[in-house]
């Protein structure tokens, strides 16, 4: 709750926190939509790899796309 919030140590920190709050309100109100992150479902590929199956080039590409997201 608001009572648990602590005051900023200085004016600059308070302004930074206020800007972050303003940005989040804009995101939540829809004025700045969150970017959609579309990535392939690699669960079947990983299951096949776990069984020492052969992965194709497209499988490796999909894994690279997912790993690159982090």
Beta strands, then each sheet from edge to edge (+ up, - down):
end
